[in-house]
Amino acid sequence: MTKRILAVALVLASLPACDKVKEIPNPIGGGSGTSGGGGGDASPTGTLDAYKAAIAAQDWGKVHGLLSAEFQKQALAEVEELKRDLAGADAGKKMAAESRIRERGMKPEQFSQGDAAKLAVEWVGAEAMKGSARLPRVIKETKAIKLDDRKASVDYLTPEDKPATLRFVKENGAWRFAP
């Protein structure tokens, strides 16, 4: 009898741990469309839907808002570094900065005159339009979501049917893209 009570207690004590990591194959909303709902940050899938809608609308402020605080800081740091390199005396750094800016479809003149915070929003939008591992332009199909308390990863297919993964963190109750 004592062994049964201990076994039941052990099972009951371990149940909350089972809920920490979840795999959800083929989640709802993982297709190529977007949901029209407004509460898109409640799940990584909702954040992806909001991201797809923002890309379609070319709303870079919305895309920037879907990034984690760390991701936003990284974008701002990249822009500030580019601004310094453009203003500096090192010709090699200046040419490299101009090349990076043009690769994203932006103009170096924007960086010499613009506000770094506003440029960071455009910089992120340009990255998303070009498509990158961190911010893909197109997500063909969502395959699986792995949740672990405050972190998540979303496995998806690129338009070329290649598997890829996006990382998310939960900040203030909302899922945000992680760098």
Protein Blocks (a to p, Z undefined) as FASTA:
>chain_A
ZZmmmmmmmmmmmmmmmmmpccdehiehiambdcfbfklmlpmklmmmmmmmmmmnopak
lmmmmpcfklmmmmmmmmmmmmmmmmmmblklmmmmmmmmmmnopafklmmmmcfklmmm
mmmmmmmmnopaklcfbdfbafbdcdehjaccdddddfkopacddddddeehiacddZZ
